[in-house]
Amino acid sequence: MREEAKWWIEDAKRSLLKAEKMFELGFYEDCVFNCQQALEKLFKGLWIGLLRKRPPKTHNVARLYSALEKQAPLDDELKDFLSLISPYYFITRYPNIAMGLPSEVVTKSFASECLTKTRRVFECFQRLIS
C-alpha cells in the first residue's frame, strides 16, 4: 500500500482514539466529530491505497464509502449510519448549523451509538488495513 494511504489510515486510527477519549471526558460533540473524521480519513486512505485514485474533496462519508463497497460490504444499518454521521462534520463545530450549542445538541447516548458504529465500520475494514 502506498505510504500516503498508510498516513491517512494511521491518522484515522488516531481520530478514533481521540473519539474514545473525548467520550470518556464527556465531550460528546467532539467524540462524534472525531468519529466522522476517523471514517472520512479511513475511506480517503482506502481510496488512495486500494482504488489508486485521489479521493473527492468531501466530508460525506457515505459518498466516500460507495466506491469501496465491493471491498468491504456493510450492512444496511451501518450504511445508514454513514449518511447520518456525515453532517456532524459541521453540526459539531458550528452553533448556527447545530441550532444551539453543539455540546447541548449532541447527547451521550448519540455519541455512544456513533462510537460503537464507527468501531464496527473499522472492524469491517480490518483485514484491508492491518
ABEGO torsion letter per residue (X at the ends): XBAAAAAAAAAAAAAAAAAAAAAAAGBAAAAAAAAAAAAAAAAAAAAAAAAGBBBBBBABAAAAAAAAAAABBBBAAAAAAAAAAAAAAAAAABAAAAGEBAAAABBAAAAAAAAAAAAAAAAAAAAAAX
